[in-house]
Amino acid sequence: MTLSKQEWIDLEKKAAELRELCIETVNWAGSGHWGGSSSCADILTLLYYKYANFDPKNPTDPDRDRIVVSKGHVGIVLAPMFALLGLVKKEDLKTFNHTGSKLGIHLDSNKVVGLDSSTGSLGHGSSLGLGMALAGQILGKNYKTFVVLGDGECDEGSVWEAAMATAHFTKKKRGAGNLITIVDRNHNMIDGNTEDIMALEPFEDKWKAFGFETIVVNGHDIPALSDALEKAIAGGEKPYCIIADTVKGQGVSFSAGNYKWHYGALDEAKYNTAKADLAEYAKIRIARAEKEGK
């Protein structure tokens, strides 16, 4: 395990805080993309708090690592992340997706400091990330670029065009070697299970066929996800794709694994249930870290 016991505990607490603030934001907004936000919360926690070279006090540093969250509909978890980092006022989360707010349902990088790219039109993030990686090479920069994809998003042909180009430019040592792809594989999309709507399996084999080293990992296991990121960052002859096996709506009883919670609204009963469930979920995960950490 690459994490110390205290690091593990601290990251669990950060992920729990992020999920809690996300569900609060869903409540303030009146509705939101809770399902896919909760499934990628652990991924974002590790990137922003541990692995990405990103200083919230200097968010436009030209040498910073880039993070492109291609599944841009999870702005409702990104905005809380930036609030926790001090880049967005927590009070502004109460205006999320309200008329006149700078925090739209798909965040705008021209309005939200720290956001490397506006996304939302699914399938574009891989190409954006590749462009950033190649630009870094041209400019003589050593920054890394992380791209977070949704699994349903991988129905888009542009994802695979970018994958082919990424493998090509990595092999040629022309600048894409520092591009790391992470797929939030929560098995559900807006209309149902991914395998019912448009089958992705054998998913790992597809990435391998496009020239990637692949790592399949439990996306809610902080140490395992950390180990995968360490390996991908160390790099190799091929680009890396981490397939993070996750649960849509993770941490809340009525939303976990339920595609209908791709987007939804909370009445008072559901809000109270979600708060209680998330508190218990965090307690279980922190207890594991305290018991198994070294």
N, C-alpha and C positions, 0 to 999 in steps of 0.2 A: 504494500500500500504506500502510495506516495505522500499521503497526508499524515500529519501528526494527529494525535487524539484531539488536541485543542482546536486545530484547524478544522477538523471534521465537525466538531460540535458547533463551532462558530458559523460554518457554512450552512449547517442544518438550521440554525437560528435565523440566518439571513434569508434562506429560501422560505422558511415559515412566515417571516415578516413580509416578504414579497407577496406570497399568496394571500395573506390576510389583507394587505393594502389593496391588492387587486380586487378581491371580492367586495371591499368597501367601495371601490371605484365603480364596479358594476352596479352596486346599489345606488350610488349617487347619480350615475348616468341614466338609470332607469332600465338599462339592459346592456348587454355586451357579449363579446366573444370569450366567455369564461373557459370553455372546454379546452381549446387549444392554447390558451394562456397558461392554465394550470399545468398542462402537460410539458411545457417548455420552461417552466420556472426554474427547475434545477439546472438546466443547461445555461440559462442566462445568468444565474447566480455564480456558477463557476467561471464563466467568461468575464463578467464585470468585476468580480471580487478576487479572482485568483489568477487567471491565465492570460487575459488580454493586457497588453501594456497600454493602459488607459488611465489617465489621471483626471478625475472630475474637476480639479482645480485648473487644469489646462486642457480642456476638451478638444481644442482645435490644433493641438501640437502636430506638426507635419510628420513627426516620427512615431505617432501613436499607432497602435494596431487598429485595423478597421473591423467593425462588426456590422454585417448586413443581415438584418432579420427579414428574409424574403417573404415569410408569411406575415405580411404587414398588418393583417387584421388583428394581431395580438398587441396592437398599440395600447390596449387597456391593461396589459402587464408591463409594457415598456415604459409607459408614463410613470407608474409607481416606482419602477426601477430607477428612473432618473430623479424622481422625488427623493428616494432614499439616498441617492448619490449627491443630492444637493443641487441638481441642475434644473429641477422644476419645483415650484413652491407646492407644498402638500395641499395648501388651500385651493390651488388651481385644479387639483384632481376632482373637486366637487363640480367643476364646470365641464368635465370630459364629455365630448360630443354634444354639448349644448350650443345653441346658436351664438356665434361671436367668440367662442372659445378658441384659443390657439391649439388646444388639444383635440384634434379631430379624430374620428374613429380609425382612420389610417393616419398616423403621425406624419407631419410635414417637416422635413429636415431644415427648411428655411425658417421655421418657427420654434423648433425644439433643439436647443443647443445640446450637442453630444450625440445626436442621431446622425449616423454617417450617410444614410440614404432614405429618401421617401420610398416606400413600397406599398403594395396593396394589390397591384395587378399581378396575380400569381404567375410565377415562372420567370420573372425578370431578375431576381436576386443573384442567381449564379453568374449571369452575364455581367452584372454590375460588379460583383466581387472579383471576377476574372479581370475586368478592366482596371480595377484598383490595384490588383496584384501586379499586372503588367506595367502600370504607371509607376509603381514603386521601383520596379527594376530599371525603367528608363531614367528615373530621377536619382538612382543610386541609393534608394532607401532600403532598410532591412525590416520594415514592418511586416507583420503577418495580417492576413485577411481571413476572417471567419464568416462563413455564410450559413445561416440557419434556415433550412427548408422545412416545409410541411410535407407529409407523405402524400396527401391528396394532391398537393401542388405538383408532384412528380408525374401527374397525368399530362402535364404541359410539355410539348415537344421542345420548347426552348431550353428546358432544364437539361435535356440530353444533348442538345447542340453545344451548350456551354460545357457540359461534362467532357465531350469529345475534344473540344478546344483546350480545356484545362489539362487533360492528359497529354495532348500534343505539345503544348508549350512547356509543361514540366519536363517532359522527356528531352526536349531540345535545350533545356536549361536557359530558357528565355524569359523567365520571370514569374511563372505560376507555382513554383515550388512551395511558396509560403501561403498558399491558399488551402484552407481546411474547410471541408463541407461537413455539416452536421444535420442529419435528418431527424426531425421530431416524428418518430414512427408511432403515432398513437392509434393507428389502425382505423380511424374514423374520419369522415369528412362531412360536409354540410348535409348530404343526402343519405348517408348510411355508412356501413362498413366499406373500407376501400376495396376489399376483395369482391364485394357485391356490385359496386359501382363501376370500377375499372381495375381489374386485378393487377397488383404490382409484383406479386411473387412469381418467380424467385427473385426477390428484391436485391439481396446481397449479390447474387450472381450477375445481375444487370450492371451494377456499379463496377464489379470486377471486369466484366466484358468491355466496359468503356475505359479501362486502363487504370482503375483505382485500387489502392490497398484499402481494404474495408475492415472495420471493427464493429461488431454487433455487441451492444452492451445495454444493460438495464439503465434506462435514462433517469430513474429515480433513486439509483444507488450512487451516492456521492463519491465514495472511494473508487468504485468501478469506473464511473464516468471520468473521474480525475485521472486514473491510470490510462484510459483511452486517449484523453487529451494530451497527456505527457508523451505518449508514443507518437501521436500525429504531429505534435510540435517538433519532436526530434527529427521527423522527416525521413525521407528515403528516396529511392529512384522514381517512385510513383506518387501522385497526389493521394491524400487520405480522405476517405468518407467514413464518418462515424454514424452508424445507424443506431440511434438511441431509442430503444424499445420503451415506450411510455404508455400512460393511460390518460385518455381524454377526460378532463374534469377531475383529475386526481385530487384526492383528499376530501371529497364531499360525497356523501352516500348517494344522493339522488342523481349526481352528474357523472360519477366515475364510470367510464366505459360506455357512456350513453351519447350516441351521435346527435341526439336532439338537443344536447347542450353545447353544440358548436356555437350557438348564439341563444341567449335567453334572458328573461327578466326574473327578478326575485320579488315575491311578495314577502310580507313580514315573517310568515312561518318558515319559508325557504331560507330567508336571510339568517334567521336565528339558528336554523339547522346547520347551515353552511358554516357559520361562525363556530359553533360547538364542534362540528366535525373537524374543521381545520385545526382547532386547538388540540383535539385528541390525536390527530394525525401527526402534528408536530411533536407532541409528547412522546409518542411511540418511536419516532425517528431519532429524536435526541437521546432517548434512553438507550437505543441500540448503539449510537455513537459512544456514549459513556461507557457502555459495557464492552464493546469490541475494539474501541480505539486503543492505539498503543503509543 
